[in-house]
């Protein structure tokens, strides 16, 4: 891959008609250039890009595709790296099409054109082609795409073509015209009549002119090669094999000092990139293959492959091996591919290599290893994997075989197999390399973890020298480190590790941090986790489904999942995977109100897998609250166990629920409200909230309702209307006593749920928007409404004050709006004003029903932030926070969000002169540099004494001095 433009040819013919044709790329979303080898596609694109530099209409971003770009992550990374050249890091490498689109949006309002040359290296149906299709579908208005190659993968262009948004340039347009032939002939000193039979094919025309008038065009290749010295031919062959290379790299392949510049001057279709590297047209690779002895070509290709491997371009090295039929070279590359990627195997490349291998060498150990790795990526339970790896080990005795075998065995939790592999590790000969050391520590850690001692596993994996190994190996080791931290109940540390080491990976890896935080009792990333897709390998998807099913049950989303997202626990042959399937099944069952079903499933599981199995018991701790409540035998084990911090929090939440069912609310009253959400399925957390409410504590119920919305009200109604149970799962003696306690407990929960429903309002059915930047407006579901209540000055003032400071005391409101009235009169006025303001915010709410957006609780007034209330100033503040975070992290996401949201705030917040904010008379004026290109100026009234901007609104009392300061987050005032 290169993001560097080729330099102009020594004698280059300007093709103005094609440059003008390509100028339409700025008017259309997609441009397709498709023609065979040697049609001058790259030369034409380069001329168009340079023409744009003279009269810019936007910025061109150049990427030359390679075989590695079959992989979606590689292609996305190349695009993001190319975009980063324009202005810092754009998005997250490995983030897929969404990250690329976000980066393009982040460049707005600047028009950006992605120019992808040699796109034929990305075959149709490959993950890279799928990414291109997603990119075509998601192109923002300021982005354009040019795809150029011998052929173009299938892309979803029908919508764009129907709208006239696709420009196509084909072989017919790329042929030289008669006028161009004459012009090129004059420049090269050739007779255009000699090349008439070539029909304008650019590369062959240039070759024919270079070969001289006596050479028929059919022999032009041989004629040019025949004029080169043997050393120059080797230089050209090395350059063709490497595609692009420095002079040192060419010398490494040739085996002696070289002067590439001399070859460039004598050979057509060889050029220099802007960074000084050289590039040979791929037509030379085909010509040299016919004119170079087999053994000489094989030796040169092996040296070139070594350079490509050192460069990290294994995909192109594999192409070289196939081109020369060098299966021994491909075998070595296969081992290198597995050894440097392990669990992150690029399956597309591996499968393509296996497709090239002839039957006569298919049973070679290296190809057996590659087949096993491909099978593992698809299904780690495939019974063919271990026999293939055993046969590969006998023939290779290589760390790659051992590493793949360890990953497969750990995926199955096969302790016997892991113990055998640990013995094999001692058979590795020679001085230990960093990869070998990492592998040895990983094997020892894996054996300890499967043996039920994650603390020993953690101590072992922390000794692995991950800094000195390739990134895929480092990734696999870090992921196991993350797993061990979670197993030890140190989810907070696991989240920090994931954010630091996995935050730039693919989407399923970036979710590791939020998931660990959730199981540490921190729901900060709730919005990211709800509805997040599972992804990655088959193993990744299985584990991710289990954790996300539990999160869904805690959030009230159990109905969106099937009953067995990880299969039946009884179908798994190891306790670890059985626990994952059990947790998903039981959490969703409880989430659907089927606690009895969950209890039976837990009892069946514990009958099959005893708690005395250390490996089993430690994996049950990952879902400790579920096990503590549903599996009574586990309470005795865990009540006396020393738990990690995260597991201790989960146990506290589970103990609070169990105690609350006996009528003891002391434990529940002292816990952070976040623990109930993160560790208990929603029916349980609502049950605790209802029992607390029956005792007068409404805090947990209010918080859950504000955080999760309508699902909490649905669950509260379910508690109220639930029939009195005849039995409750309590440890007690006697049937009569158990029944009576159950009836009393249910009555308490029903009473508390009814109390919560009376005071905790249900979310509204429409979204209300409040715009205070510019003219004060209210919208419902995006439509501006005329609210007569807003004609009242005090209603506007109170709304503005709550937007600025969502929590106010009544005393503050009295001093703000009615400073000259006594407390009784001000209180009466406030009641009337609140009634009018509730009508503005929630006109459909029944009279007397508790308001959702506006809460009057004791001496406090609150304007509640929620998905159903959109305030432009709040959005502005959130954007500014994202901008600060984005700047600190060096990403573009905050700038993209800033552009989108600011363009929609206040009737068009982008760089305009501010009018008067109606309820206050404050003004913002001026325009200049800031985060999004807007800055704010003020009039003369920084401090107001007695009045503000002539309104006479602020007079007397403790509110006579109001500090008006304009921070980066917008309006702000503070009482003195």
DADARA-V431695 format. One record per backbone hydrogen bond with DSSP energy under -0.5 kcal/mol. CO is the residue of the C=O (numbers start at 1). NH is the residue of the N-H. Records with the same first field share a line. If there is no record, write none. Layout:
BEGIN
CO = NH + NH
END
This chain:
BEGIN
2 = 64
5 = 274
9 = 12
10 = 12
12 = 14
14 = 16
15 = 18 + 19
16 = 20
17 = 21
18 = 22
19 = 23
21 = 24
22 = 25
23 = 26
24 = 27 + 28
29 = 145
30 = 167
31 = 33 + 147
32 = 34 + 169
33 = 149
36 = 39
38 = 203
40 = 44
41 = 45
42 = 46
43 = 47
44 = 48
45 = 49
46 = 50
47 = 51
48 = 52
49 = 53
50 = 54
51 = 55
59 = 113
60 = 62
61 = 115
63 = 65 + 117
64 = 2
66 = 69
67 = 70
68 = 71
70 = 128
71 = 75
72 = 76
73 = 77
74 = 78
75 = 79
76 = 80
77 = 81
78 = 82
79 = 83
80 = 84
81 = 85
82 = 85
83 = 86 + 87
84 = 87 + 88
89 = 91
92 = 95
95 = 99
96 = 99 + 100
97 = 101
98 = 102
99 = 103
100 = 104
101 = 105
102 = 106
103 = 107
104 = 107 + 108
105 = 108
107 = 110
111 = 59
112 = 114 + 144
113 = 61 + 115
114 = 116 + 146
115 = 63 + 117
116 = 148
117 = 65
118 = 121
119 = 122
121 = 123
123 = 126
126 = 130
127 = 131
128 = 132
129 = 133
130 = 134
131 = 135
132 = 136
133 = 137
134 = 138
136 = 139
140 = 143
142 = 112
144 = 114
145 = 31
146 = 116
147 = 33
148 = 119
149 = 35
155 = 157
157 = 161
158 = 162
159 = 163
160 = 165
161 = 164
165 = 30
167 = 32
169 = 34
170 = 174
171 = 175
177 = 181
178 = 182
179 = 183
180 = 184
181 = 185
182 = 186
183 = 187
184 = 188
185 = 189 + 190
190 = 192
191 = 194
192 = 195
193 = 196
195 = 198 + 200
196 = 199
198 = 201
200 = 176 + 202
201 = 205
202 = 206
203 = 207
204 = 208
205 = 209
206 = 210
207 = 211
208 = 212
212 = 215
214 = 216
216 = 219
217 = 220
219 = 223
220 = 224
221 = 225
222 = 226
223 = 227
224 = 227
225 = 228
229 = 233
230 = 234
231 = 235
232 = 236
233 = 237
234 = 238
235 = 239
236 = 240
237 = 241
238 = 242
239 = 243
242 = 244
243 = 280
245 = 278
246 = 250
247 = 251
248 = 252
249 = 253
250 = 254
251 = 255 + 256
259 = 262 + 263
260 = 264
261 = 265
262 = 266
263 = 266 + 267
267 = 270
269 = 281
271 = 279
272 = 7
273 = 276
277 = 273
278 = 245
279 = 271
281 = 284 + 285
282 = 286
283 = 287
284 = 288
285 = 289
286 = 290
287 = 290 + 291
288 = 291 + 292
293 = 297
294 = 298
295 = 299
296 = 300
297 = 301
298 = 302
299 = 303
300 = 304
301 = 305
302 = 306
303 = 307
304 = 308
305 = 309
306 = 310
307 = 311
308 = 312 + 313
309 = 312
312 = 314
313 = 317
314 = 318
315 = 319
316 = 320
317 = 321
318 = 322
319 = 323
320 = 324
321 = 326
322 = 325
325 = 327
326 = 330
327 = 331
328 = 332
329 = 333
330 = 334
331 = 335
332 = 336
333 = 337
334 = 338
335 = 339
336 = 340
338 = 341 + 342
341 = 344
342 = 345
345 = 347
346 = 349 + 350
347 = 351
348 = 352
349 = 353
350 = 354
351 = 355
352 = 356
353 = 356 + 357
358 = 361 + 362
359 = 362
361 = 364
364 = 367 + 368
365 = 369
366 = 370
367 = 371
368 = 372
369 = 373
370 = 374
371 = 375
372 = 376
373 = 377
374 = 378
375 = 379
377 = 538
379 = 382
382 = 385
383 = 387
384 = 388
385 = 389
386 = 390
387 = 391
388 = 392
389 = 393
390 = 394
391 = 395
392 = 396
393 = 397
398 = 401 + 402
399 = 403
400 = 404
401 = 405
402 = 406
403 = 407
404 = 408
405 = 409
406 = 410
407 = 411
408 = 412
409 = 413 + 414
410 = 413
413 = 415
414 = 418
415 = 419
416 = 420
417 = 421
418 = 422
419 = 423
420 = 424
421 = 425
422 = 426
423 = 426
424 = 427
425 = 428
433 = 437
434 = 438
435 = 439
436 = 440
437 = 441
438 = 442
439 = 443
440 = 444
441 = 445
442 = 446
443 = 447
444 = 448
445 = 449
446 = 450
447 = 451
448 = 453
449 = 452
453 = 457
454 = 458
455 = 459
456 = 460
457 = 461
458 = 462
460 = 463
461 = 464
464 = 466
465 = 468
466 = 469
470 = 474
471 = 475
472 = 476
473 = 477
474 = 478
475 = 479
476 = 480
477 = 481
478 = 482
479 = 483
480 = 484
481 = 485
482 = 486
483 = 487
484 = 488
485 = 490
486 = 489
489 = 646
490 = 494
491 = 495
492 = 496
493 = 497
494 = 498
495 = 499
496 = 500
497 = 501
498 = 502 + 503
502 = 505
506 = 509 + 510
507 = 511
509 = 512
510 = 514
511 = 515
512 = 516
513 = 517
514 = 518
515 = 519
517 = 520 + 522
518 = 521
521 = 523
523 = 526
525 = 529
526 = 530
529 = 532
537 = 541
538 = 542
539 = 543
540 = 544
541 = 545
542 = 546
543 = 547
544 = 548
545 = 549
546 = 550
547 = 551
548 = 552
549 = 553
550 = 554
551 = 555
552 = 557
553 = 556 + 682
557 = 560
558 = 561
562 = 565
564 = 567
568 = 571
569 = 572
574 = 578
575 = 579
576 = 580
577 = 581
578 = 582
579 = 583
580 = 584
581 = 585
582 = 586
583 = 587
584 = 588
585 = 589
586 = 590
587 = 591
588 = 592
589 = 594
590 = 593
594 = 598
595 = 599
596 = 600
597 = 601
598 = 602
599 = 603
600 = 604
601 = 605
602 = 606
603 = 607
604 = 608
605 = 609
608 = 610
610 = 613
612 = 614
613 = 617
614 = 618
615 = 619
616 = 620
617 = 621
619 = 622
620 = 623
621 = 624
623 = 627
624 = 628
625 = 629
626 = 630
627 = 631
630 = 632
631 = 634 + 635
632 = 635 + 636
633 = 637
634 = 638
635 = 639
636 = 640
638 = 641
641 = 643
644 = 648
645 = 649
646 = 650
647 = 651
648 = 652
649 = 653
650 = 654
651 = 655
652 = 656
653 = 657
654 = 658
655 = 659
656 = 660
657 = 661
658 = 662
659 = 662 + 664
660 = 663
663 = 665
665 = 669
666 = 670
667 = 670
668 = 671
672 = 675 + 676
673 = 676 + 677
674 = 678
675 = 679
676 = 680
681 = 684 + 685
682 = 686
683 = 687
684 = 688
685 = 689
686 = 690
687 = 691
688 = 692
689 = 693
690 = 694
691 = 695
692 = 695 + 697
693 = 696
696 = 698
698 = 702
699 = 703
700 = 704
701 = 705
702 = 706
703 = 707
704 = 708 + 709
705 = 709
708 = 711
709 = 712 + 713
710 = 714
711 = 715
712 = 716
713 = 717
714 = 718
715 = 719
716 = 720
717 = 721
718 = 722
719 = 722
728 = 730
730 = 732
734 = 738
735 = 739
736 = 740
737 = 741
738 = 742
739 = 743
740 = 744
741 = 745
742 = 746
743 = 747
744 = 748
745 = 749
746 = 750
747 = 751
748 = 752
749 = 753
750 = 754
751 = 755
752 = 756
753 = 757
754 = 758
755 = 759
756 = 760
759 = 761
766 = 768
767 = 781
768 = 870
769 = 779
770 = 772 + 872
771 = 777
772 = 774
777 = 771
778 = 785
779 = 769
780 = 783
783 = 780
785 = 778 + 787
786 = 788
787 = 790
788 = 791
789 = 792
792 = 796
793 = 797
794 = 798
795 = 799
796 = 800
797 = 801
798 = 802
799 = 803
800 = 804
801 = 805
806 = 808 + 863
808 = 861
809 = 813
810 = 814
811 = 815
812 = 816
813 = 817 + 818
814 = 818
818 = 821
822 = 826
823 = 827
824 = 828
825 = 829
826 = 830
827 = 831
828 = 832
829 = 833
830 = 834
831 = 835
832 = 836
833 = 837
834 = 838
835 = 839
836 = 840
837 = 841
838 = 842
842 = 845
846 = 849
853 = 855 + 864
855 = 857 + 862
856 = 858
857 = 860
859 = 810
860 = 857
861 = 808
862 = 855 + 864
866 = 869
868 = 768
869 = 866 + 871
870 = 770
871 = 875
872 = 876
873 = 877
874 = 878
875 = 879
876 = 880
877 = 881
878 = 882
879 = 883
880 = 884
881 = 885
882 = 886
883 = 887
884 = 888
885 = 889
886 = 890 + 891
890 = 89
892 = 896
893 = 897
894 = 898
895 = 899
896 = 900
897 = 901
898 = 902
899 = 903
901 = 904 + 905
902 = 909
904 = 907
905 = 908
909 = 911 + 912
915 = 924
916 = 918
917 = 920 + 921
922 = 917
924 = 914
925 = 937
930 = 933
937 = 925
940 = 942
942 = 964
944 = 946 + 962
947 = 949
948 = 951
953 = 955
956 = 959
957 = 960
960 = 962
961 = 963 + 976
962 = 944 + 964
963 = 965 + 974
965 = 967 + 972
967 = 970
970 = 967
972 = 965
974 = 963
END
